[in-house]
Amino acid sequence: MVYLDGTKWKAVLMMRAGDGLESPECFPVRLKFSPGSQVRRIHYAWVVAAVTFVALMGAAGFRATPSVLIVPLQNEFGWNRAIISIAVSINLILFGLTGPFAAALMDRFGLRVVTVGALITVATGALLTTVMNAPWQLYLLWGVVVGLGTGCMASVLAATVANRWFVHRRGLVLGALTAAGATGQLIFLPGLGWLAQSAGWRLAALAVAVAALAVVPVVALFLRNRPSDLGLRAFGATEADTVPTNTGSPIANAFRGLRMGVRSRDFWLLGGSFFICGASTNGLIGTHLIPASMDHGMAEVTAASLLAVIGVFDVIGTLASGYLTDRFDSRWLLFFYYGLRGLSLLFLPYVFGSPLFALILFIVFYGLDWVATVPPTVQLARRVFGAQNFAIVYGWIFAAHQMGAATIAFAAGAVRTFFGDYQLAFMSSGLLCLVAAGLVLRIARERPGTVVVPEPGVGAESPAYS
């Protein structure tokens, strides 16, 4: 077998009649190459994807930690949930707004430098949180510092890695990297909930700092910026990467991407639907499911475990979404995702008063739909804005996602404070998801003048290109 550019080819030995194996000099060989089966040698793109998965997994766990700390902080300092939710909102806003600038920084300085800096920033913020004693310190540390750090390892990092390192299996890889967030919840939340309940919230914050620092050596050793840095092509690519690297000020490049986006109707449709996506996931369920469950008599560890179970099924749902994104029209995928999510949120207020089985059913269903929206949204952004510009433009779309999350994180806390329960917040979010299902169908199938790059498994005859 012969390996060329990471692809397995079969070498067929063609011998003339009468040639004997015992005479090597009479054994002229003509090599006939034809595509073979799976690649035996692992392409370095998979190493980059694995390291990125670990970083994104940690970022999700770090960002979700405030949902575990809401009740302990309320008990120790007497701060109500509206006050604490302000810190969560700041965190979510910066988690999103950092995205386009992080994408520009990655273009300018590379993936490794930005990711290492982000991990150190998260560790610093979490560590200093242990000595806070006033709300403004919570806003500064867990809101601003940790928000900026995790924002540099958000969905934009996953989109950038998938775009640079993969042509074949891009949608599936993007689904896997998006699922890293669910895995982070699965690993971090039950343990942090147990630490906060049994040993105090400060030890939980310290655990976040240690975990962030532990990932730094892995990223520094193995993460690489582009395939060309190692003399490789992207996985499945038939030619070298010809997309030029952006130079100049990262801030100017980020705002240039924003100017490009706001001129497009599809940008507003993608941003508006993603605003609702963030509101209904990170902002509402990710932040308030644990305290809402505790309002109904559930122990904190049990409530945190429910959110972690969402993470288990999120992995399955997001991987499936990545697979489907490679094969079907992303607009219709988003229509079904948002529609089903809206119906489940309308059902949620009635679940808490029913047997536990109904809540578990909601958790399973909602988990499958949690961030399944990301792969088709990234796919649409790439096709509309092109390979060179889409990462920064998608960063602004993701910023809308986090603005929605921040809005509902605060609004739901205020609703709980003033009305005594979360019912209005759940019902309103469900109706918004139904609106998002309608918005995504307005996105153009293929924007005139856009260069569409065919991918393996998605040809011109595919529904995605029809």
Sequence and secondary structure as in RCSB ss.txt:
>XXXX:A:sequence
MVYLDGTKWKAVLMMRAGDGLESPECFPVRLKFSPGSQVRRIHYAWVVAAVTFVALMGAAGFRATPSVLIVPLQN
EFGWNRAIISIAVSINLILFGLTGPFAAALMDRFGLRVVTVGALITVATGALLTTVMNAPWQLYLLWGVVVGLGT
GCMASVLAATVANRWFVHRRGLVLGALTAAGATGQLIFLPGLGWLAQSAGWRLAALAVAVAALAVVPVVALFLRN
RPSDLGLRAFGATEADTVPTNTGSPIANAFRGLRMGVRSRDFWLLGGSFFICGASTNGLIGTHLIPASMDHGMAE
VTAASLLAVIGVFDVIGTLASGYLTDRFDSRWLLFFYYGLRGLSLLFLPYVFGSPLFALILFIVFYGLDWVATVP
PTVQLARRVFGAQNFAIVYGWIFAAHQMGAATIAFAAGAVRTFFGDYQLAFMSSGLLCLVAAGLVLRIARERPGT
VVVPEPGVGAESPAYS
>XXXX:A:secstr
 EEETTEEEEEEEE  TT  TT GGG   EEEEEE SS SS  HHHHHHHHHHHHHHHHHHHHHHHHHHHHHHHH
HH   HHHHHHHHHHHHHHHHHHHHHHHHHHHHH HHHHHHHHHHHHHHHHHHHTT  SHHHHIIIIIIIHHHHH
HTTSHHHHHHHHHHHBSTTHHHHHHHHHHHHHHHHHHHHHHHHHHHHHT HHHHHHHHHHHHHHHHHHHHHH  S
 GGGGT   BT SS        S HHHHHHHHHHHHHT HHHHHHHHHHHHHHIIIIITHHHHHHHHHHHTT  H
HHHHHHHHHHHHHHHHHHHHHHHHHTTS HHHHHHHHHHHHHHHHHHHHHHTTS HHHHHHHHHHHHHHSSTTHH
HHHHHHHHHHHHHHHHHHHHHHHHHHHHHHHHHHHHHHHHHHHHSSSHHHHHHHHHHHHHHHHHHTTS SS TT 
    BTTB TTSGGG 
